[in-house]
Amino acid sequence: MTPKQQYYENISATLIKNLAKRQMEGFYCPDRKSALEKALSLMPDGASVAWGGSMTLSETGLMDAVKSGPYQIIDRDSARTPEERRALYGQICCADFFLMSTNAITLDGELVNVDNSSSRVAFLLFGPQQVIILAGMNKLVTDVASGIDRARNIAAPPNAVRLNRKTPCAATGRCGDCYTPESICCQTVITRRSATPGRIKVILVGEELGY
């Protein structure tokens, strides 16, 4: 075990305790393979599953596993019309599981997310029975202010490039606090506690994943 891996393991133990006091359930997995296995173990066959946009879900192989697995898939990207998309959002709200990552997580167990249309954070806040969050340890920050800074200056720029958004951050690599129609930073959500005990499950992965 490398010093960094030992550090991740040590700090995750504290973080899991802090998540628990916020009624969120935490797990630590040393690598993406074990994180994939853990996520799949939480979802029974036949469960309805939806997800929010996330590079981490793809990098861990969870998206491929879910799409080829014994689940009822609710894929918002399968909609061909605005009406179909609206109907799918209604189904996602009633899903058994919603999968996502987080832009940042504080040492004290708070989740920090900045979103565009809120199609990700909306279901973190309300709707699906269970929310499973996969987060590489690179998402760890000291406090909420650092989490917002990370979301806007580390996560948003590459995401804007990925989404072909013409934002200042896509060009400069740092937040321009823009108000343009292309902005992907419309909602800032801090999850300090889960109202439903255990509804939010956070799988911490001892690797650097996502943006």
Beta strands, then each sheet from edge to edge (+ up, - down):
strand 1: 25-29
strand 2: 48-51
strand 3: 72-73
strand 4: 97-100
strand 5: 104-106
strand 6: 111-115
strand 7: 130-136
strand 8: 140-141
strand 9: 187-191
strand 10: 200-205
sheet 1: 1+ 10+ 7+ 4+ 2+ 3+
sheet 2: 8+ 5+ 6- 9+
end
